[in-house]
Amino acid sequence: MPISLVKLNDGNSIPWIGYGTGTALFKQDCEKLVVSAIHSGFTHIDGAQMYSNENSLGAGVVSSGKSRTELFVTTKLLQLGPGQSVRDTLVKSLQELKTDYVNLFLVHTPTNFVGRLKETWKEMEAVKAEGLAKSIGVSNFRQKELEVILGNATIIPAVNQIEFHPHLYKEERELVEYNRERGIVTSSFGGLSPLFRSPGSAVDELAKSIAARLSKETGQAVSDSQVLLLWAKKRGIVVITTSTKTERMKEYLHADKLPELTDDDVASIDEAGSLETHRHFSGFYPKD
Ligand SMILES: NC(=O)c1ccc[n+]([C@@H]2O[C@H](COP(=O)([O-])OP(=O)(O)OC[C@H]3O[C@@H](n4cnc5c(N)ncnc54)[C@H](OP(=O)(O)O)[C@@H]3O)[C@@H](O)[C@H]2O)c1
């Protein structure tokens, strides 16, 4: 069965779950893992110029044997060198990725474009108009940076990719709502953090108990990780996860086939998540 799609504001669609080539795969040759991810069923691969592995990501896409049109490939604009345009960097990425277009091109962080966000977004609009990126969006943007580009935008960002999990629910719920009201799809990274990066919390305990109940109800093994993926899915949030292990790749993908969480499950995870705040990826998050 195909992976659920989320509609973007420009008419394109994005697979609800994506395989990331950052974090553990940062600066690593990710060809074999990208092939495994695609063979496990991922159709959405999340890359970035910053990860310095677009070349092996592209090799993985080619080696997988999947047709390019069946895949959704993202990369992200890191920064601009002297005299370099957004288009220049994207053309270089496309060469490395061995493709004529990306499905999604994101401004990786507002912090590398302070004072020139509006101009940068105009250049993003131009690469979409040229067809080099089918959709454009942003990452690590707060409301205040979104307001800067929206004031002058012809194209509204399709996606805002942010760190989001129950331990950031209280901090980020207004931003998620702000995105939603403007037709911007929120995409999350770090979604499994309450289980592995700050374990032992009320969220960890609750995710395990909901997983145990769902296992009984469905007659199949449901994991705490799947519960957190379903928590994001219920909100219409696209999740970017990753793994070096094929079993986990399949487990995460299988979350798409599980029944959705109840409203009570979601509310209790929101509440448990709000007891603690943890931001694990602050490198690209604006400091002011
Ligand atoms: N836009 C941005 O600024 C930004 C920032 C960060 C990440 N991202 C993107 O998001 C992607 C997802 O990354 P993420 O790390 O945030 O995903 P995540 O879903 O929060 O975590 C996945 C990681 O958890 C590990 N894990 C799973 N089960 C575990 C267990 N039982 N014990 C210990 N570790 C376990 C996995 O390692 P195994 O290999 O062992 O399964 C994997 O490295 C990245 O690759 C990147 O593409 C974007």
The ligand as an SDF file (V2000), in Angstrom:
LIG
                    3D

 48 52  0  0  0  0  0  0  0  0999 V2000
   16.0660   20.7460    9.3510 N   0  0  0  0  0  0  0  0  0  0  0  0
   16.9200   20.5330   10.3280 C   0  0  0  0  0  0  0  0  0  0  0  0
   17.5560   21.4470   10.8640 O   0  0  0  0  0  0  0  0  0  0  0  0
   17.1400   19.1110   10.8120 C   0  0  0  0  0  0  0  0  0  0  0  0
   17.7690   18.8780   12.0440 C   0  0  0  0  0  0  0  0  0  0  0  0
   17.9170   17.5420   12.4680 C   0  0  0  0  0  0  0  0  0  0  0  0
   17.4840   16.4810   11.6780 C   0  0  0  0  0  0  0  0  0  0  0  0
   16.8840   16.7710   10.4670 N   0  0  0  0  0  0  0  0  0  0  0  0
   16.4530   15.6680    9.5760 C   0  0  0  0  0  0  0  0  0  0  0  0
   15.6690   14.7640   10.3220 O   0  0  0  0  0  0  0  0  0  0  0  0
   16.1910   13.4390   10.1270 C   0  0  0  0  0  0  0  0  0  0  0  0
   15.7400   12.5710   11.2580 C   0  0  0  0  0  0  0  0  0  0  0  0
   16.6430   12.6420   12.3200 O   0  0  0  0  0  0  0  0  0  0  0  0
   16.3190   12.5030   13.8250 P   0  0  0  0  0  0  0  0  0  0  0  0
   17.5500   11.9720   14.4390 O   0  0  0  0  0  0  0  0  0  0  0  0
   15.7790   13.7650   14.2640 O   0  0  0  0  0  0  0  0  0  0  0  0
   15.1660   11.3770   13.8500 O   0  0  0  0  0  0  0  0  0  0  0  0
   14.4350   10.6930   15.0970 P   0  0  0  0  0  0  0  0  0  0  0  0
   13.2890    9.9930   14.4840 O   0  0  0  0  0  0  0  0  0  0  0  0
   14.1920   11.6160   16.2350 O   0  0  0  0  0  0  0  0  0  0  0  0
   15.5060    9.6510   15.6300 O   0  0  0  0  0  0  0  0  0  0  0  0
   16.0460    8.6600   14.8290 C   0  0  0  0  0  0  0  0  0  0  0  0
   17.3160    8.2080   15.5080 C   0  0  0  0  0  0  0  0  0  0  0  0
   16.9490    7.5310   16.7220 O   0  0  0  0  0  0  0  0  0  0  0  0
   17.7710    6.4210   16.8620 C   0  0  0  0  0  0  0  0  0  0  0  0
   17.0930    5.3850   17.6330 N   0  0  0  0  0  0  0  0  0  0  0  0
   15.9460    4.7580   17.3220 C   0  0  0  0  0  0  0  0  0  0  0  0
   15.6600    3.8310   18.2360 N   0  0  0  0  0  0  0  0  0  0  0  0
   16.6320    3.8850   19.1580 C   0  0  0  0  0  0  0  0  0  0  0  0
   16.8860    3.1840   20.3520 C   0  0  0  0  0  0  0  0  0  0  0  0
   16.0750    2.2190   20.7960 N   0  0  0  0  0  0  0  0  0  0  0  0
   17.9870    3.5100   21.0570 N   0  0  0  0  0  0  0  0  0  0  0  0
   18.8190    4.4730   20.6200 C   0  0  0  0  0  0  0  0  0  0  0  0
   18.6310    5.1950   19.4770 N   0  0  0  0  0  0  0  0  0  0  0  0
   17.5530    4.8820   18.7620 C   0  0  0  0  0  0  0  0  0  0  0  0
   18.0270    5.9450   15.4390 C   0  0  0  0  0  0  0  0  0  0  0  0
   19.2310    5.2120   15.4340 O   0  0  0  0  0  0  0  0  0  0  0  0
   19.3650    3.7530   14.7430 P   0  0  0  0  0  0  0  0  0  0  0  0
   20.1690    3.9900   13.5200 O   0  0  0  0  0  0  0  0  0  0  0  0
   20.0680    2.9550   15.7730 O   0  0  0  0  0  0  0  0  0  0  0  0
   17.9890    3.2210   14.4390 O   0  0  0  0  0  0  0  0  0  0  0  0
   18.1400    7.2680   14.6780 C   0  0  0  0  0  0  0  0  0  0  0  0
   19.4670    7.7400   14.6490 O   0  0  0  0  0  0  0  0  0  0  0  0
   17.6760   13.6650    9.9320 C   0  0  0  0  0  0  0  0  0  0  0  0
   18.3410   12.5870    9.3450 O   0  0  0  0  0  0  0  0  0  0  0  0
   17.6190   14.8790    9.0090 C   0  0  0  0  0  0  0  0  0  0  0  0
   17.3240   14.4630    7.6830 O   0  0  0  0  0  0  0  0  0  0  0  0
   16.6800   18.0500   10.0430 C   0  0  0  0  0  0  0  0  0  0  0  0
  1  2  1  0
  2  3  2  0
  2  4  1  0
  4  5  1  0
  4 48  2  0
  5  6  2  0
  6  7  1  0
  7  8  2  0
  8  9  1  0
  8 48  1  0
  9 10  1  0
  9 46  1  0
 10 11  1  0
 11 12  1  0
 11 44  1  0
 12 13  1  0
 13 14  1  0
 14 15  2  0
 14 16  1  0
 14 17  1  0
 17 18  1  0
 18 19  2  0
 18 20  1  0
 18 21  1  0
 21 22  1  0
 22 23  1  0
 23 24  1  0
 23 42  1  0
 24 25  1  0
 25 26  1  0
 25 36  1  0
 26 27  1  0
 26 35  1  0
 27 28  2  0
 28 29  1  0
 29 30  1  0
 29 35  2  0
 30 31  1  0
 30 32  2  0
 32 33  1  0
 33 34  2  0
 34 35  1  0
 36 37  1  0
 36 42  1  0
 37 38  1  0
 38 39  2  0
 38 40  1  0
 38 41  1  0
 42 43  1  0
 44 45  1  0
 44 46  1  0
 46 47  1  0
M  CHG  2   8   1  16  -1
M  END
$$$$
